[in-house]
Amino acid sequence: MCNHTPNPWKIAEYIDSGRAIRRDTHAHNNGGQQQIAHVNSNNHEADARFIVRACNAHFALVEVLGYCIGFLAGEQSNTDQDREEILEYAHTAIAMAQGKQVSE
């Protein structure tokens, strides 16, 4: 596993005709933010939104896929409640990847 900058990431202000991707650090230096990347492309707004959505949803998608594999392989219980919980988590992870508002 790589040691990337922890999530969540967010889109920040414009920098040199592009967008910055940052994370809150709750530190006092740099206004409590750490710059992750600078997106400077013809589609910098859409590209930055896609990068942030994909990175912030990554772990939830991988985790729910692991649950689905375990469920289908018979490695975990197969009750109606288990199915409902996995489905709910899958819908939440997909909504995160699509940039939709999800409730905590």
Secondary structure, 3 states (H helix, E strand, C coil): CCCCCCCCCEEEEEECCEEEEEEECCCCHHHHEEEEEEECCCCHHHHHHHHHHHHHHHHHHHHHHHHHHHHHCCCCCCCHHHHHHHHHHHHHHHHHHCCCCCCC
